Amino acid sequence: MTRTRLAPFAFLLALVGLAVAFVWYVLYRQLDEVVRIALGLAVLLAAAGVLLDPDRMRRIFTGRRARYGSNALLLSIAFLGCIGVVYYFVQANPRQVDLTEDREYSLAPESLLMLSELKEPVQLIGFFTPENGGSRETARLLK
């Protein structure tokens, strides 16, 4: 086998390494040795693929498709960046808004006034049956 025929296999194995690292990270939510080794192997295999067939890489990065593809890639990255910024601000400033038509989940102004005049904390008591145990967990979250 020639060097140029080995390059696609190196790229394929690099993609497998990235997939292993991604799946392992998603499953265990930590950047441990398996993820680092898989990422390191992916980088090394990708570099080996480039070194084995540099002409193919030159053609890929200098063609017309690369020019238009890079524009699409930059726009996609910019769009994802905007979504990331919006997500950050939403997480940093949590607000709950009742968007139901009849404001079904909002307290009436009279109830809010009465609660503001209370001097002691309010204690809620709920009665639940085994069939609606999920409601108990929902009520617990209201603390």
Secondary structure, DSSP 8 states (H G I E B T S, - for coil): --HHHHHHHHHHHHHHHHHHHHHHHHHH-S--HHHHHHHHHHHHHHHHHHHH-HHHHHHHHHSHHHHHHHHHHHHHHHHHHHHHHHHHHHHHS------STT-TTS--HHHHHHHHT-SS---------GGGHHHHHHHHTT-
